[in-house]
């Protein structure tokens, strides 16, 4: 076999090896990024697992559907936090109608503070 043919074959294999390694690194990086995104999205889904419970709470507080009520008139709800620990909320409902132009305040650190949610 002529020497120029051996050199051409070796150079072709070297070029093919460079392309193969570059494609391998690109694929490995893509797989790594895919696993990272899957883990992040999975943790976000876990964090929002109780969205249905929070919707039930919202609907119970402002709608006609009520939460379970005990003999003393308190409402009960179970909610998980970000660490997935379960908490039992006991609510006592107190509703006051707000007239047009009336300011709603609450006490925070001993001072009267206007409720800003109604101004939006």
Secondary structure in CASP SS format (residue, H / E / C, confidence):
PFRMAT SS
TARGET T0000
AUTHOR 0000-0000-0000
METHOD secondary structure of the structure
MODEL  1
X C 1.00
X C 1.00
X H 1.00
X H 1.00
X H 1.00
X H 1.00
X H 1.00
X H 1.00
X H 1.00
X H 1.00
X H 1.00
X H 1.00
X H 1.00
X H 1.00
X H 1.00
X H 1.00
X H 1.00
X H 1.00
X H 1.00
X H 1.00
X H 1.00
X H 1.00
X H 1.00
X H 1.00
X H 1.00
X H 1.00
X H 1.00
X H 1.00
X H 1.00
X H 1.00
X H 1.00
X H 1.00
X H 1.00
X H 1.00
X H 1.00
X H 1.00
X H 1.00
X H 1.00
X H 1.00
X H 1.00
X H 1.00
X H 1.00
X H 1.00
X H 1.00
X H 1.00
X H 1.00
X H 1.00
X C 1.00
X C 1.00
X C 1.00
X H 1.00
X H 1.00
X H 1.00
X H 1.00
X H 1.00
X H 1.00
X H 1.00
X H 1.00
X H 1.00
X H 1.00
X H 1.00
X H 1.00
X C 1.00
X C 1.00
X C 1.00
X C 1.00
X C 1.00
X E 1.00
X E 1.00
X C 1.00
X C 1.00
X C 1.00
X C 1.00
X C 1.00
X E 1.00
X E 1.00
X E 1.00
X E 1.00
X E 1.00
X E 1.00
X C 1.00
X C 1.00
X C 1.00
X C 1.00
X C 1.00
X E 1.00
X E 1.00
X E 1.00
X E 1.00
X E 1.00
X E 1.00
X C 1.00
X C 1.00
X C 1.00
X C 1.00
X C 1.00
X C 1.00
X C 1.00
X C 1.00
X C 1.00
X C 1.00
X C 1.00
X C 1.00
X C 1.00
X E 1.00
X E 1.00
X E 1.00
X E 1.00
X C 1.00
X C 1.00
X E 1.00
X E 1.00
X E 1.00
X E 1.00
X C 1.00
X C 1.00
X H 1.00
X H 1.00
X H 1.00
X C 1.00
END
